[in-house]
Amino acid sequence: MIDKLEKKFGRFAIKNLIYYVLGGYVVGYLLLLLDNSLGLYDYIVLNPAMVMRGQVWRLFTWVLTPPQGFSFWIIFMFLLYFYIGRSLEQYMGSFRYNLYMFSGILFTA
C-alpha cells in the first residue's frame, strides 16, 4: 500500500525534512526568548479552548514549541535529531520518512 502511495505522491515528498523541523524548533526558541516583550509564543501553543474558538493554526504550530529552557542538553537534542533524521531519511527514502514524521505529528495531535 505504501508503495502505491509512493508512486502516486512521491514527487511531493519534502527532501531533507529534518532541516525544516529543526528550523521550526529554532523559530520556536526565538519566539520563546522574545515572549517577554511581544507575547508571540502564546499564539503557537496548542490550547484546545482557543482552537474551538477558531484559532485552527494551533493544530499545526504546536510542533514549533520547544521544551522549556535552553541548556547544553538542547544542543545535544538538536544534534541527535539531526543525525537520526538524516539517517532515517537515507535509509527509508524521502517519501517514507515524510510519511513517518507527518503521521507521527497527526497521531500525536
URSUL-V707146 format. One record per pair of residues at least 6 apart in sequence whose ideal C-beta (glycine too) atoms are under 7 Angstrom apart, sorted by the first residue. I is the first residue (numbers start at 1). GAP is how many residues later the second one is. D is the distance in Angstrom with one decimal. If there is no record, write none. Layout:
BEGIN
i = (I I)
gap = (GAP GAP)
d = (D D)
END
This chain:
BEGIN
i = (2 6 10 13 13 13 14 14 14 15 17 17 17 17 18 18 18 18 18 21 22 22 22 24 24 25 25 27 28 28 28 28 29 29 31 31 31 32 32 34 35 44 44 44 44 44 45 45 46 46 47 50 51 51 59 63 67 88 89 92)
gap = (94 89 85 81 82 85 6 80 84 79 72 80 81 84 63 64 67 68 71 64 56 59 60 39 40 39 41 37 16 36 37 38 37 41 9 10 13 9 34 6 6 14 17 18 20 21 17 20 12 16 11 8 7 8 50 42 7 9 8 8)
d = (6.7 4.7 4.6 4.0 4.1 4.9 6.7 7.0 5.6 5.2 6.8 6.3 5.8 6.0 6.6 6.0 3.0 6.0 6.8 6.9 5.9 6.2 6.3 6.2 4.7 6.9 5.1 5.7 6.9 3.9 5.4 4.5 5.2 6.5 4.9 4.5 6.5 5.1 6.6 6.3 4.0 7.0 3.9 6.7 5.3 6.1 6.4 5.7 5.3 3.6 6.1 6.1 5.2 6.2 6.0 5.9 7.0 5.5 4.2 6.9)
END
